[in-house]
Amino acid sequence: MSQIAQYQGTGKRKTSVARVILRPGDGKTWFNGKTIEEYFPRLTHRSMVLAPLRVAELEGSYDVRVRVHGGGPSGQAGAVRHGIARALVEVDPNLRVPLKREGFLARDARVVERKKAGLHKARKAPQFSKR
């Protein structure tokens, strides 16, 4: 059996990690065993995830297979977008410039700041009383 071409990319955002595989096909989606509509019910998350394919003008020409874990819906959508963008650069290195210009290849390093001792949250302090 001949191995069909497949392109991989790992995306990260907040505490989410997405392993993305692109295979030439007709645009089928597989997200942890579900379709994109089932996995990301919100339209904003769906459009965010497919944005790199739209920029590369390759919508419907690759089957997208994703394993994603950690974090919530927004973090996971960001991780998948990052992974798809990285996989597209493997498909065609010339896509690097347009994808980078849109900011899809940058790892968004913002993560939740840790809670400090003596504070309610990372920065929220107890009410100050002078007397």
N, C-alpha and C positions, 0 to 999 in steps of 0.2 A: 504494500500500500504506500503510495507516495504521500509525503507530508505536505499539506497545503501551507502557504505562507501565513505566519501569524506574527503580530507585533505586540510587545509587552511594554507596560509602563506602570510605575508605582507612584501613586499620588498621596499626599498627606495634607491634612488641615486640622487644626486643633488637636484632638486626640484620635482622629479617624485615620485609618490607613486603607487605601483601595488598591487592589491588584487588578489591572485592566489588561484584557487581551482583545486585540482587534484582528478579525479575520475577514478577508474579502467575502462579501455576501450582499444581501439585499436589505440591510438595516435592522435585523432582528436584535432584540435586547434581552440580556439575561443578567439580573441583579440579585445575587444570592438566591437563585431559583425562581425569581419572579420577573414579570415584565417591568419596564420602567414606569408604566402607569400605576401598577400595584405598589412598587417600592417607593416611588416619590409621588404621592397623591397631589402635592402642590405643583401648580404650573410653573411657579418661579424656580423651584428646584430642578424641574425637568428641563427648562430652557437653559438654566445655568450649566447643567451636566452636558447638554448637547452643543453648547456654544462653540467649543473648539472645532467640532465637525462643520458647523455653519461657517466659521471663519475660513476654514480650509476648503469649503465648498465640496465636501465629501459626504454630505448627508445621504443615507440610504445606500452607500456603496461599501460599507463595512458592517459586519455583525459585531456588536459590542458585548463582551462577556466580562462581568465584574464580580469580584469577591471583595466586600467591604465590611469592616468591623470597627467598633469604637465610636464614641461620640454620639451626637444626635443627627437629625436630618440635614441641617444646614452644613455642619462639619463634614458629613459624609458626601453631600453634593459637591462641596468644594474639593474634597479629596479625589472624587471620581473625575471631576473636570481636570484637575492637575494630572491625573494618571492618563486620561485620554489624550491630553495635549502632548505628554511625553511619548506616548505610543505613536502619535501622528508624526513626530519628529523622526522616529525610527522608520516609519513608512517612507517619508520623503524629507531629507534634511533641508530642502529649500523652504519647507513650511516653518522652519525655526523663526525666521524674521517676523512674519505676520503674527504668529502665535505669541512671540515674546513681546511684540508691540502691544498686543491686547492684554498682556500680563498673565497669560495662562500658564507660563512655564515657571513663574516665581513661586517658591514655597512661602505661603503666608505664615510667618513665624509667630503670629500673635496667639498666645495660649493663656489660659486662666492663671492669674497670679495666685500664689499660695496664700493661705490664711496665716497670719502671724499671731504668736502668743500675746495675750493681753488685749487683743482687738476682737471685734465682733466678726469682721470679714477681713479681706486683705488690707483694707485701708480704713474701714469704718471703726472709729474709736468710741468707747463709752462716753456718755455725756460728761463734760467737765464741770465740776462744781468748785467755785473758789472757796466757799465756806461750808 
